[in-house]
Amino acid sequence: MVKFSAEEAGNLKIKQLTEAARELFWKFGIKRVSIEEICSTANVSKVTFYKYFENKTDIAIYLLDTVYKESLEIYRNLMSSDIPFEEKVRETIRLKFEGTRDLSDELVEDILGHPDDELKEYYADISGKILQEVVQGYAEAQKKGEVRKDLKVEFMLFFMGHMMELANDERLISIYGSSRDAVIELLNFFFYGIMPRNEDKRGKKSG
């Protein structure tokens, strides 16, 4: 995956290319956009494109990684804040919704459905890191009684590990109409499902 220093990332040509690619990918998906279209939208030559990126997947992964790092910083700041855990859950879902609202179904399909090997490898790596981050934080919250005590950490790992697979299931997509809406529903189901029941909050045995 291509990496730039902060100074390089501020290069006008790189910014033009990445902004154009993001606009096109978010609207039409990765597979339906050509390097020629990116260059035309960015008003940059193909020679310049290949000076910074090897191919279309390279710039797509660069963009996705930038979004991931920005989202991770926001998530960590949220989880380390002093607001109640239930409010953190609500805010997490809101942020997830905001983050996916502008994504086309085509882009979600390109990422979750049948990505090329390079994109698949990147997504598998990043998904593992996200999974580890979230489960670790929720395991700590469980010790404080902020997550259902009867919920097994292994189940959280299992569910989150298969969440994207479920979001790409045609049967689920047919219910919600799009992969993006299926993802949001799964996130809602997970985050609200881990919250303590009213009986748990009162210190009584759930039944």
Backbone torsions as a table, in degrees:
resi	resn	phi	psi	omega
1	MET	NA	134.0	-179.3
2	VAL	-67.9	142.5	178.0
3	LYS	-133.6	140.4	178.4
4	PHE	-122.4	150.1	171.3
5	SER	-72.2	167.6	179.4
6	ALA	-58.7	-37.9	179.8
7	GLU	-67.0	-43.8	179.7
8	GLU	-64.9	-40.8	-178.4
9	ALA	-62.3	-23.5	178.7
10	GLY	-85.6	-3.2	177.7
11	ASN	-57.0	132.2	-174.7
12	LEU	-57.3	-43.9	-177.9
13	LYS	-65.5	-41.2	178.4
14	ILE	-63.8	-43.1	179.0
15	LYS	-62.9	-41.1	179.1
16	GLN	-63.3	-43.1	-179.2
17	LEU	-66.7	-46.4	-176.5
18	THR	-70.0	-36.2	177.8
19	GLU	-67.4	-39.7	178.4
20	ALA	-67.5	-44.3	-179.8
21	ALA	-62.9	-42.6	179.3
22	ARG	-62.3	-45.6	179.3
23	GLU	-57.9	-45.4	-177.3
24	LEU	-73.7	-44.7	-179.8
25	PHE	-63.0	-43.9	-177.6
26	TRP	-65.7	-27.3	-177.3
27	LYS	-91.1	-39.7	-172.6
28	PHE	-118.4	-5.8	-174.1
29	GLY	89.7	174.1	-176.2
30	ILE	-83.7	-45.6	-174.2
31	LYS	-65.7	-29.5	-175.1
32	ARG	-86.3	-2.2	-178.9
33	VAL	-109.9	136.2	179.4
34	SER	-101.7	162.0	176.1
35	ILE	-62.5	-36.2	178.1
36	GLU	-59.9	-41.0	179.5
37	GLU	-67.2	-39.3	178.3
38	ILE	-62.1	-47.9	-178.5
39	CYS	-64.0	-40.4	179.7
40	SER	-64.3	-44.8	179.1
41	THR	-65.2	-36.7	-178.6
42	ALA	-82.9	-10.7	-175.3
43	ASN	58.0	45.2	-178.3
44	VAL	-131.3	145.4	-178.7
45	SER	-75.6	158.8	176.8
46	LYS	-65.0	-32.0	177.2
47	VAL	-59.9	-42.8	179.1
48	THR	-67.6	-39.8	177.9
49	PHE	-55.4	-50.6	-176.3
50	TYR	-73.0	-11.3	174.0
51	LYS	-69.9	-30.2	-175.0
52	TYR	-110.8	-29.3	-176.2
53	PHE	-130.2	142.5	-178.8
54	GLU	-73.4	-39.0	-176.2
55	ASN	-163.3	-174.4	-177.8
56	LYS	-66.2	-39.2	178.9
57	THR	-63.3	-35.7	-179.0
58	ASP	-60.1	-46.6	-179.5
59	ILE	-72.8	-31.5	177.4
60	ALA	-64.9	-44.8	179.7
61	ILE	-66.2	-38.5	176.9
62	TYR	-58.9	-44.6	179.5
63	LEU	-65.2	-46.8	-179.3
64	LEU	-62.7	-37.7	-179.8
65	ASP	-69.2	-35.9	176.5
66	THR	-63.2	-45.2	178.2
67	VAL	-63.0	-42.6	179.6
68	TYR	-59.0	-47.5	-177.8
69	LYS	-65.6	-39.4	177.5
70	GLU	-64.9	-43.5	-179.3
71	SER	-66.6	-38.1	-179.4
72	LEU	-65.0	-39.8	178.7
73	GLU	-63.8	-43.1	178.4
74	ILE	-63.1	-44.2	-178.9
75	TYR	-62.1	-44.5	-179.3
76	ARG	-64.6	-40.3	177.2
77	ASN	-63.1	-40.0	178.9
78	LEU	-64.3	-47.4	-176.9
79	MET	-68.2	-24.6	180.0
80	SER	-91.7	-1.3	-179.8
81	SER	-75.6	171.1	-175.9
82	ASP	-93.4	5.0	-179.3
83	ILE	-73.0	156.4	-179.9
84	PRO	-57.6	149.7	-176.2
85	PHE	-60.1	-38.4	179.9
86	GLU	-61.1	-35.8	177.5
87	GLU	-69.7	-34.2	176.4
88	LYS	-63.1	-39.2	178.7
89	VAL	-63.4	-46.9	179.3
90	ARG	-60.0	-42.7	-178.7
91	GLU	-68.4	-34.9	176.9
92	THR	-60.9	-45.8	179.7
93	ILE	-65.0	-40.9	178.8
94	ARG	-61.8	-43.9	180.0
95	LEU	-64.8	-39.2	177.9
96	LYS	-63.2	-41.5	179.2
97	PHE	-64.7	-46.0	179.9
98	GLU	-61.3	-37.8	-177.6
99	GLY	-70.5	-23.5	-178.0
100	THR	-106.9	-6.1	-174.5
101	ARG	-59.2	-37.5	-176.7
102	ASP	-91.1	0.9	-179.5
103	LEU	-81.9	133.2	176.6
104	SER	-76.7	156.5	175.0
105	ASP	-60.3	-31.6	-179.7
106	GLU	-64.6	-39.8	179.5
107	LEU	-68.3	-43.9	178.4
108	VAL	-59.7	-41.8	178.8
109	GLU	-64.5	-40.4	179.6
110	ASP	-64.7	-33.1	-178.8
111	ILE	-82.2	-42.7	-174.2
112	LEU	-95.1	-28.9	-172.6
113	GLY	-78.9	-83.7	-175.8
114	HIS	-132.3	67.7	-179.5
115	PRO	-72.8	160.7	175.2
116	ASP	-71.5	169.5	-171.9
117	ASP	-59.5	-39.1	-178.6
118	GLU	-65.5	-44.5	178.9
119	LEU	-68.5	-38.6	178.9
120	LYS	-62.3	-42.5	179.4
121	GLU	-64.4	-43.4	178.5
122	TYR	-62.4	-47.1	-176.6
123	TYR	-64.5	-37.8	177.9
124	ALA	-63.3	-41.1	179.8
125	ASP	-65.6	-47.5	-177.1
126	ILE	-69.3	-35.9	178.5
127	SER	-63.4	-39.6	178.3
128	GLY	-63.3	-39.6	179.9
129	LYS	-68.0	-41.7	178.6
130	ILE	-63.6	-45.3	-180.0
131	LEU	-57.4	-47.6	-179.2
132	GLN	-62.6	-42.5	-178.5
133	GLU	-63.3	-48.8	-176.8
134	VAL	-67.4	-47.2	-177.4
135	VAL	-64.7	-39.0	178.2
136	GLN	-61.4	-44.2	179.5
137	GLY	-66.3	-37.1	-178.4
138	TYR	-77.2	-27.4	175.1
139	ALA	-67.0	-37.9	176.5
140	GLU	-66.4	-40.5	178.4
141	ALA	-65.2	-33.6	179.2
142	GLN	-63.8	-38.0	178.4
143	LYS	-62.9	-28.2	-179.4
144	LYS	-90.1	0.5	-179.9
145	GLY	82.3	13.7	-178.2
146	GLU	-91.4	-9.8	175.0
147	VAL	-126.7	146.4	-178.9
148	ARG	-46.8	127.7	-178.5
149	LYS	-71.3	-24.8	-178.6
150	ASP	-85.8	-0.4	-179.0
151	LEU	-86.1	125.2	-178.6
152	LYS	-81.1	135.3	177.4
153	VAL	-59.6	-34.3	179.7
154	GLU	-61.5	-34.5	178.6
155	PHE	-69.0	-40.8	177.6
156	MET	-59.4	-43.4	177.5
157	LEU	-60.7	-44.6	-178.6
158	PHE	-64.1	-49.2	-176.2
159	PHE	-63.6	-48.0	-178.4
160	MET	-66.8	-33.6	178.3
161	GLY	-65.5	-25.9	-178.6
162	HIS	-107.0	3.9	-175.3
163	MET	-61.2	-45.4	-178.2
164	MET	-70.1	-31.4	175.8
165	GLU	-64.2	-42.8	178.1
166	LEU	-64.8	-39.7	-178.2
167	ALA	-65.7	-19.3	-179.8
168	ASN	-98.1	2.3	179.7
169	ASP	-73.8	124.4	-177.0
170	GLU	-58.4	-32.4	-179.7
171	ARG	-66.6	-40.2	178.7
172	LEU	-71.5	-41.5	179.0
173	ILE	-60.5	-37.5	-179.8
174	SER	-65.4	-27.4	178.7
175	ILE	-74.3	-42.0	-174.6
176	TYR	-100.1	-12.5	175.4
177	GLY	92.4	-21.1	179.6
178	SER	-157.8	156.8	177.5
179	SER	-63.3	-37.7	-178.1
180	ARG	-62.1	-45.7	180.0
181	ASP	-67.5	-33.2	177.3
182	ALA	-65.9	-40.5	177.9
183	VAL	-61.0	-46.3	-179.4
184	ILE	-61.3	-42.4	179.6
185	GLU	-63.9	-41.4	178.6
186	LEU	-64.3	-39.3	178.0
187	LEU	-65.0	-44.1	176.5
188	ASN	-58.3	-46.2	-177.9
189	PHE	-60.9	-42.6	-178.7
190	PHE	-69.8	-55.7	-172.9
191	PHE	-64.1	-41.1	178.8
192	TYR	-77.8	-26.1	179.2
193	GLY	-69.5	-22.5	-178.7
194	ILE	-87.2	-10.6	-175.8
195	MET	-70.8	146.7	178.6
196	PRO	-60.6	144.1	174.4
197	ARG	-73.5	165.3	179.5
198	ASN	-56.9	-38.5	180.0
199	GLU	-64.2	-37.9	179.0
200	ASP	-63.5	-41.2	-178.3
201	LYS	-64.4	-30.3	179.9
202	ARG	-87.1	1.1	177.6
203	GLY	80.5	14.2	-179.5
204	LYS	-98.6	162.4	179.1
205	LYS	-73.4	133.7	178.3
206	SER	-73.8	147.3	178.3
207	GLY	-152.9	NA	NA
